[in-house]
Amino acid sequence: MIRTAAAGLLAAAAMVGLVPTAQAADPVPPTPKCTLPTDPYPGAVEFYQGRELRSGDSLVGKDNESSLVMEADGNLVLYLLNSTGGPKHVIWSSGTSGHPGAYAVLQRDSNFVVYQAGGSAETGGALWSSNTWGQNGAVLRLYPGAVVHVDTWGQGWSTSTFEMPSAFCPDIPSSPGLITSGSWAQSASVWLVIQRDGNIVMYRKRDDKAIWSSGTWGHDGAMLRMQEDGNLVLYKPAAHLTDAIWATGTSWSPGAYALLQDDGNFVIYKRGGSPSTGGAIWSTGTFGQ
């Protein structure tokens, strides 16, 4: 069923040409490039009830890879910080720009709220909230990998912006089998983001410019899967993934894996292939861009 659903997308995927790839010494991707960390949330920065983020205030993750910023225009923004010294990348926001002076507060009722200037729980003026009121003991945590949680003893909330490894390897048990909307991966030169609108987009770190996309916007909540048959497929959200939106058309290569390279290319290699030994069967064609 999966192969049938994706077969119609083969022609579109084939339009992406293969290009030279960066050299590497490893014949297969090293395990850290494939696997999720044992503890995905070590060393969180914590923000407690009653605290506020006023215009210009920020929380910076302990890994120095993300920051939560209350912007002067009223937007609460979660940024990926740039390892190259280039511009930051927005990975999530409250969508409340246009309200200068707005601020965020973790209330005593456990709700995390953005209020317009002069607003409050008593006077109103809420622009956005985590909808976690009525819970107990809320703590907001900014985890390494750019994930913000409002943790409570009841119903919590998260930005769900999880960092994935730079290689998607279906034959590795601890590799992510399914990459959800909002997740992202990075190499030395690019970010690859599964956006909320269903578009897979590659952003160049030196200027935050989009240099490739799957062209699949308009499919909110879409999920990406690196399959054991070698096909990388974007599906509509559902309990059972059967409705393909986009695919690389590589289902004929069982054991293939996808690698986000430091040269900026996103490549699918056949089983046993690598940047140094060859075996690329699909790529975004973004080498050196």
Protein Blocks (a to p, Z undefined) as FASTA:
>chain_A
ZZmmmmmmmmmmmmpccddddddfbfbdcfklmpccfblcghiacddehiacdehiacdd
fklpaccdddfkopacdddddfkopacddfbdehlghiehiacdddfkopacdddehiaf
kngoifbdehlghiahiacdddehiiacdddfbdcddehiacddfbdcfkbmkbcfbdce
hiacddfkbccdddfkopacdddfklopafbdehlghiehiacdddfkopacdddddfbd
cbdfbdehlammghiacdddfkopacdddehiafkngoiabdehlghZZ
